Each structure stands twice: as structure tokens, then as C-alpha cells.
Amino acid sequence: MTSLALADLSWPELKDRRPVVLLPLGSCEQHGPHLPLDTDTAVASAVAERAAARLRGELDVLVAPAQSYAASGEHEGFPGTVSIGHSALRLLVTETGRSMLRWADRLVVVNGHGGNLTSLAEAVAGLRGESRNVAWWPCVPPGSDAHAGRAETSMMLRLRRAAVRGEHAVAGATDPVHLLWDRLVAESVQGVSPSGVLGDPAGACAREGEQFLERMADGLADDVRVWRVSGQGRLGVAERNPVTARAGAWR
């Protein structure tokens, strides 16, 4: 069976094909004292891989190698965070899209870090203005907390339990993000939560993490099938709840 991973293929295996490519976009940033720096990348990759498996047999779909360096300036108060900033990320997505869509039919950037959204949406809008068939899709589980809390801890327990340092897990700022928003903008994450956690990882479990991942993979696969893109380049139904949208920006 042909691999769904673009990295596994040789160029002759792509000849005469026009695949849909899912590109996981994550981050290398702090996720509290208990989660690994690549949490966003791991989640985006898992969702893209699961969605691609659901679409096999219906569409020619591939998962590209993940991009882990992105816009994480709000987390730069913590060692381990690597941010390339919004200008560089916007250029990276733009040039990746231009190159990839020379041979691919469609491109979906599967975004695991809400802090990428500003430059990601601008890059996708620019590419669409060049008549390139590209969209972005957010990995935000319904009802999840903001950053390194129960949702992300549950998903990482499912994906890489050995990388979760459960004994170091602590609750951070647990107020709703819309109440913390002004402070987050002014002081960044470290000023609001010295641990880097926005939420509470207590009660996290792999079973709940599996449910989050499966629901997102179902949603992504369904949205690829329908292929309805908003004016902001978002694949599927656009986010209409500003509180939820703000929460996603700190993942």
C-alpha cells in the first residue's frame, strides 16, 4: 500500500498525481513544566495523519513533513521556545505553498498553535489571491482549555505518554482567557503564569485525549471532503466565538 507520508515517496511515485497535501504546522515552545516543547507539532501531525487515513480511497491525500518552527513570541520568556516571528512564518507559508502547489492540487495547513494564526491567515489569503487552492484548519478541541492544561495533557498522554512529566504538572491561571486577555497581551504568558500553564492539567487521561484527537480528525476529513473555504482562508465553518478564538491563540 502506498504510504500517506510525502517524505516516504520518491519523485516518480508522484508523477501524474495531483494530491491533496496536509501540512502540519506546530511550534517549538514551552508547554508548562510537564509537557514537551513539540506538543503543538505532535497534535497537528496526529490529526493530519488520522484525517488522511480516513480519506484514503476517496482522495489522493498525503501528509507533508511537519513544520515545527513558527510564531511563538508570547512564550519566549521560557527557555526552549524557538520563534521565527510572524514575518518569517508568513514568508515560509507563502513560499511553501507556491512550491508545493506546482505539483499538488490542494494544500491544507493543519495548524496546531493558535499563535500562528495572524501570519498564517495572511499568507493563505495571499496565496488564494494568486489563484492557488490552499486553506488552513485549526486544531482546537471543543471545550478545551487554553495552554498546557487538561486537553493538551490528555492528548500527549495518548500520543507520547513517556514524554509527559506528570509529577511536575501544576495548575496555572485558570480564569477564562477573555478575562486574562489584556494581561496576556501586555505581559505575555510568563507574566500571567510563571509555570507557563493556562488551565489545569488535573484529571487528564489518555482516553479523553483519544476522543479529542478522533473528533478533530473527523472534522478535518469532513472539511476536506466538502472543501468550503472562508474569506479568511479557513477550511470549513469559520470560528464565530471570539472567546474560543482567543483561547486558541495561546495553545
Secondary structure as a PSIPRED ss2 file (coil, helix, strand):
# PSIPRED VFORMAT (PSIPRED V4.0)

   1 M C   1.000  0.000  0.000
   2 T C   1.000  0.000  0.000
   3 S C   1.000  0.000  0.000
   4 L C   1.000  0.000  0.000
   5 A E   0.000  0.000  1.000
   6 L H   0.000  1.000  0.000
   7 A H   0.000  1.000  0.000
   8 D H   0.000  1.000  0.000
   9 L C   1.000  0.000  0.000
  10 S C   1.000  0.000  0.000
  11 W H   0.000  1.000  0.000
  12 P H   0.000  1.000  0.000
  13 E H   0.000  1.000  0.000
  14 L H   0.000  1.000  0.000
  15 K C   1.000  0.000  0.000
  16 D C   1.000  0.000  0.000
  17 R C   1.000  0.000  0.000
  18 R C   1.000  0.000  0.000
  19 P C   1.000  0.000  0.000
  20 V E   0.000  0.000  1.000
  21 V E   0.000  0.000  1.000
  22 L E   0.000  0.000  1.000
  23 L E   0.000  0.000  1.000
  24 P E   0.000  0.000  1.000
  25 L E   0.000  0.000  1.000
  26 G C   1.000  0.000  0.000
  27 S C   1.000  0.000  0.000
  28 C E   0.000  0.000  1.000
  29 E C   1.000  0.000  0.000
  30 Q C   1.000  0.000  0.000
  31 H E   0.000  0.000  1.000
  32 G C   1.000  0.000  0.000
  33 P C   1.000  0.000  0.000
  34 H C   1.000  0.000  0.000
  35 L E   0.000  0.000  1.000
  36 P C   1.000  0.000  0.000
  37 L C   1.000  0.000  0.000
  38 D C   1.000  0.000  0.000
  39 T H   0.000  1.000  0.000
  40 D H   0.000  1.000  0.000
  41 T H   0.000  1.000  0.000
  42 A H   0.000  1.000  0.000
  43 V H   0.000  1.000  0.000
  44 A H   0.000  1.000  0.000
  45 S H   0.000  1.000  0.000
  46 A H   0.000  1.000  0.000
  47 V H   0.000  1.000  0.000
  48 A H   0.000  1.000  0.000
  49 E H   0.000  1.000  0.000
  50 R H   0.000  1.000  0.000
  51 A H   0.000  1.000  0.000
  52 A H   0.000  1.000  0.000
  53 A H   0.000  1.000  0.000
  54 R H   0.000  1.000  0.000
  55 L H   0.000  1.000  0.000
  56 R E   0.000  0.000  1.000
  57 G C   1.000  0.000  0.000
  58 E C   1.000  0.000  0.000
  59 L E   0.000  0.000  1.000
  60 D C   1.000  0.000  0.000
  61 V E   0.000  0.000  1.000
  62 L E   0.000  0.000  1.000
  63 V E   0.000  0.000  1.000
  64 A C   1.000  0.000  0.000
  65 P C   1.000  0.000  0.000
  66 A C   1.000  0.000  0.000
  67 Q E   0.000  0.000  1.000
  68 S C   1.000  0.000  0.000
  69 Y C   1.000  0.000  0.000
  70 A E   0.000  0.000  1.000
  71 A C   1.000  0.000  0.000
  72 S C   1.000  0.000  0.000
  73 G H   0.000  1.000  0.000
  74 E H   0.000  1.000  0.000
  75 H H   0.000  1.000  0.000
  76 E C   1.000  0.000  0.000
  77 G C   1.000  0.000  0.000
  78 F C   1.000  0.000  0.000
  79 P C   1.000  0.000  0.000
  80 G C   1.000  0.000  0.000
  81 T C   1.000  0.000  0.000
  82 V E   0.000  0.000  1.000
  83 S E   0.000  0.000  1.000
  84 I C   1.000  0.000  0.000
  85 G H   0.000  1.000  0.000
  86 H H   0.000  1.000  0.000
  87 S H   0.000  1.000  0.000
  88 A H   0.000  1.000  0.000
  89 L H   0.000  1.000  0.000
  90 R H   0.000  1.000  0.000
  91 L H   0.000  1.000  0.000
  92 L H   0.000  1.000  0.000
  93 V H   0.000  1.000  0.000
  94 T H   0.000  1.000  0.000
  95 E H   0.000  1.000  0.000
  96 T H   0.000  1.000  0.000
  97 G H   0.000  1.000  0.000
  98 R H   0.000  1.000  0.000
  99 S H   0.000  1.000  0.000
 100 M H   0.000  1.000  0.000
 101 L C   1.000  0.000  0.000
 102 R C   1.000  0.000  0.000
 103 W C   1.000  0.000  0.000
 104 A C   1.000  0.000  0.000
 105 D C   1.000  0.000  0.000
 106 R E   0.000  0.000  1.000
 107 L E   0.000  0.000  1.000
 108 V E   0.000  0.000  1.000
 109 V E   0.000  0.000  1.000
 110 V E   0.000  0.000  1.000
 111 N E   0.000  0.000  1.000
 112 G C   1.000  0.000  0.000
 113 H C   1.000  0.000  0.000
 114 G H   0.000  1.000  0.000
 115 G H   0.000  1.000  0.000
 116 N H   0.000  1.000  0.000
 117 L H   0.000  1.000  0.000
 118 T H   0.000  1.000  0.000
 119 S H   0.000  1.000  0.000
 120 L H   0.000  1.000  0.000
 121 A H   0.000  1.000  0.000
 122 E H   0.000  1.000  0.000
 123 A H   0.000  1.000  0.000
 124 V H   0.000  1.000  0.000
 125 A H   0.000  1.000  0.000
 126 G H   0.000  1.000  0.000
 127 L H   0.000  1.000  0.000
 128 R H   0.000  1.000  0.000
 129 G H   0.000  1.000  0.000
 130 E C   1.000  0.000  0.000
 131 S C   1.000  0.000  0.000
 132 R C   1.000  0.000  0.000
 133 N C   1.000  0.000  0.000
 134 V E   0.000  0.000  1.000
 135 A E   0.000  0.000  1.000
 136 W E   0.000  0.000  1.000
 137 W E   0.000  0.000  1.000
 138 P E   0.000  0.000  1.000
 139 C C   1.000  0.000  0.000
 140 V C   1.000  0.000  0.000
 141 P C   1.000  0.000  0.000
 142 P C   1.000  0.000  0.000
 143 G C   1.000  0.000  0.000
 144 S C   1.000  0.000  0.000
 145 D C   1.000  0.000  0.000
 146 A C   1.000  0.000  0.000
 147 H E   0.000  0.000  1.000
 148 A C   1.000  0.000  0.000
 149 G C   1.000  0.000  0.000
 150 R H   0.000  1.000  0.000
 151 A H   0.000  1.000  0.000
 152 E H   0.000  1.000  0.000
 153 T H   0.000  1.000  0.000
 154 S H   0.000  1.000  0.000
 155 M H   0.000  1.000  0.000
 156 M H   0.000  1.000  0.000
 157 L H   0.000  1.000  0.000
 158 R H   0.000  1.000  0.000
 159 L H   0.000  1.000  0.000
 160 R C   1.000  0.000  0.000
 161 R H   0.000  1.000  0.000
 162 A H   0.000  1.000  0.000
 163 A H   0.000  1.000  0.000
 164 V C   1.000  0.000  0.000
 165 R C   1.000  0.000  0.000
 166 G H   0.000  1.000  0.000
 167 E H   0.000  1.000  0.000
 168 H H   0.000  1.000  0.000
 169 A C   1.000  0.000  0.000
 170 V C   1.000  0.000  0.000
 171 A C   1.000  0.000  0.000
 172 G C   1.000  0.000  0.000
 173 A C   1.000  0.000  0.000
 174 T C   1.000  0.000  0.000
 175 D C   1.000  0.000  0.000
 176 P C   1.000  0.000  0.000
 177 V H   0.000  1.000  0.000
 178 H H   0.000  1.000  0.000
 179 L H   0.000  1.000  0.000
 180 L H   0.000  1.000  0.000
 181 W H   0.000  1.000  0.000
 182 D H   0.000  1.000  0.000
 183 R H   0.000  1.000  0.000
 184 L H   0.000  1.000  0.000
 185 V H   0.000  1.000  0.000
 186 A H   0.000  1.000  0.000
 187 E H   0.000  1.000  0.000
 188 S H   0.000  1.000  0.000
 189 V H   0.000  1.000  0.000
 190 Q H   0.000  1.000  0.000
 191 G H   0.000  1.000  0.000
 192 V H   0.000  1.000  0.000
 193 S C   1.000  0.000  0.000
 194 P C   1.000  0.000  0.000
 195 S C   1.000  0.000  0.000
 196 G C   1.000  0.000  0.000
 197 V C   1.000  0.000  0.000
 198 L E   0.000  0.000  1.000
 199 G C   1.000  0.000  0.000
 200 D C   1.000  0.000  0.000
 201 P C   1.000  0.000  0.000
 202 A C   1.000  0.000  0.000
 203 G C   1.000  0.000  0.000
 204 A C   1.000  0.000  0.000
 205 C C   1.000  0.000  0.000
 206 A H   0.000  1.000  0.000
 207 R H   0.000  1.000  0.000
 208 E H   0.000  1.000  0.000
 209 G H   0.000  1.000  0.000
 210 E H   0.000  1.000  0.000
 211 Q H   0.000  1.000  0.000
 212 F H   0.000  1.000  0.000
 213 L H   0.000  1.000  0.000
 214 E H   0.000  1.000  0.000
 215 R H   0.000  1.000  0.000
 216 M H   0.000  1.000  0.000
 217 A H   0.000  1.000  0.000
 218 D H   0.000  1.000  0.000
 219 G H   0.000  1.000  0.000
 220 L H   0.000  1.000  0.000
 221 A H   0.000  1.000  0.000
 222 D H   0.000  1.000  0.000
 223 D H   0.000  1.000  0.000
 224 V H   0.000  1.000  0.000
 225 R H   0.000  1.000  0.000
 226 V H   0.000  1.000  0.000
 227 W C   1.000  0.000  0.000
 228 R C   1.000  0.000  0.000
 229 V E   0.000  0.000  1.000
 230 S C   1.000  0.000  0.000
 231 G C   1.000  0.000  0.000
 232 Q C   1.000  0.000  0.000
 233 G C   1.000  0.000  0.000
 234 R E   0.000  0.000  1.000
 235 L E   0.000  0.000  1.000
 236 G C   1.000  0.000  0.000
 237 V C   1.000  0.000  0.000
 238 A C   1.000  0.000  0.000
 239 E C   1.000  0.000  0.000
 240 R C   1.000  0.000  0.000
 241 N C   1.000  0.000  0.000
 242 P H   0.000  1.000  0.000
 243 V H   0.000  1.000  0.000
 244 T H   0.000  1.000  0.000
 245 A H   0.000  1.000  0.000
 246 R H   0.000  1.000  0.000
 247 A H   0.000  1.000  0.000
 248 G H   0.000  1.000  0.000
 249 A C   1.000  0.000  0.000
 250 W C   1.000  0.000  0.000
 251 R C   1.000  0.000  0.000
